[in-house]
């Protein structure tokens, strides 16, 4: 099973492609990136940039499903609305490519990856590094410095694989 996992964001969107091969001890991170938009660009141009980046990733990796974080609305409504629109772009692009959609709350992600619903960012990063294999390609993903957004995307993918394990035994 190959999945696209996304930590939605407007300025920065974490994106990862994970694969769980039958019989493999750990899921493999095939690709990860933090897609950044230019703060000088108009809102619609930034949304298009996110969509274009996702189209390219979907075309190259051909995942079967999208795992994405459910939005948690905090006090900053303006930021939350921008993130919601960016999330909408991601869901739309996934639907255009026929992907199944799976959504997880921040607490579900923390529990699946660390076993603790109030885990810190540092704990999530550490456990993500322990739970996944990182494919060693010419891009040297193993030694690559990743952003917090990429680790969050990887954690979302790990959450989906943990929740969908019964389906892997078919």
C-alpha angles and dihedrals in degrees: 000000000000118000139186112219124191136192097200120228140146101217094029126018119189112217129182138171114211130181129198109199119199110266094010114136094218136023114254125231103220096177141358135177142162107231108210127194125211111255089209092061124092117262095254091048090054091050090050090050090055091048092048092051092049092048090055093048092047091049094049100043104028099207122192100220144021120228111191137170118254111236120259110202112219129178096287101081094174092058092042092055092050090050090048091054092048089049088052090056090053093049091047094051091048091050090049088058094047097249123159113240125230122178129197133188121233090252092051089052094049092048094047094049104034106013089239125093094210098047119152125242089253092054091049092051093048094049092044089056090050097045100049138055115225115219112238107223136151086282087060095226091178093065096033119121108236129202123235087253091058092049089050090052091049090049090052089052091049089050091054092048091049092051094044099046094114088061092055091065094066 
